[in-house]
Amino acid sequence: MDKTTSDSISLSVPLNENYASVLRLAVASVAARMNFTWDKIEDLKMAIAEAFLLSFRSDDNSEFNLDFNLFSDRLEILVKKSNVEAVQDSMEKKYSVFILTGLMDKVDIKPKGNNKYDIKLVKNLW
Amino acid sequence: MPKKNQNAIKKERTNNLFRKYQKSHSLEIRDRLVEEYMYLVEFLAKRFKSRGEPLEDLIQVGTIGLIKAVDRFDLGRQVEFTTYATPTIVGTLKRHFRDQKWAIRVPRRLQELNQQINEILGNLTQKLRRSPTISEIAKQLKVSDEEVIEAMETSKAYSLISLDSERSSENDEEFSLMDFIGEEDKHLISFYERSSMVNAISILGPTEKKLLFFRFIKGLTQTEIAQKLNISQMHVSRLLRRTLDILRQRMLAEEAADREVE
């Protein structure tokens, strides 16, 4: 795997609390393949669940779409067009950003219009 | 001998035993009574068999209920001992499941693996001087990576030791909000701007506050926190997850309440 090119895995999960564990297992298995340590996998699982759980409070019954981009030195998780109210200007913005930045090496939130946001979560391998 | 007669004789015999026991409190007689009614425990324990605990364990737990019932049974009440003992035994069994550490029934294989991982995590961390990878753990335990991942997720099923349980109130020196706010961290200040967040944190016990502080403000890893608080890594993970759940729920509730006011 080159640092510049990456394998990608895309997942689409219904916005239903019960699927949080599917995401947790998925990220754990991707990260384990990449040789992440136990601690970092715990962080990844917690972060993905946090991003997910904060997403489905709106009335929109859409799906939770995300990509795992695997690099030789890091894992990037891209949550696509989330309508996370949490990243809007509410108190939860602070909460979720606080939690996510605490768990990840980098958190990048980009507005995509229409109250949708792309959230990029990066975890370095070492 | 007709069956009815046989039963009557048996009943008379046990009633005699009860009378003797209530006078003498002889353990020998109690043992005999317990033996006499073991079939009841077995019968009741079988009803809980499908919940994932081995039958022998259930019988053991149920026997404790039976002993209690023998101790408390009052012949004067004119009820059959079995009538009296059944709810006691069932109660003990139910309590057993309620107090069990595993909130969700998890296959025994995974429970055991989970415990093994819990044990070797510390060793491996020391040996490697870093948190181990999944395959390092798997190799050590001679299982597949997938099994380790599964067992890792399983630890979630461990029951939610109440955050305000003894662990939290254990003579820990008071760890107040001031410990958080005292940190001169830009991030922190913005984080605390919101009084609702502070409110949410204030309901946490000292251990949980410490966890949040170490993990998110000091940026320690779970392994480091485990060492600091002298608890297992898995416990750190569980408590942390639970703490985040509580905070999130609390905040959602407050936000909803705010909206209603508006």
Interface residues (C-beta under 8 A of the other chain):
Chain A: S21 R24 L25 A28 S29 A31 A32 R33 N35 F36 T37 W38 D39 K40 I41 E42 D43 K45 M46 A49 E50 L53 L54 R57 S90 M91 E92 K94 Y95 F98 I99 T101 G102
Chain B: L121 R130 S131 P132 T133 I134 S135 I137 D145 E146 V148 I149 E150 M152 E153 K156 H187 S190 F191 E193 R194 S196 M197 R215 F216 I217 G219 T221 Q222 T223 Q233 S237 L240 R241 L244 L247 R248 M251 L252 E255
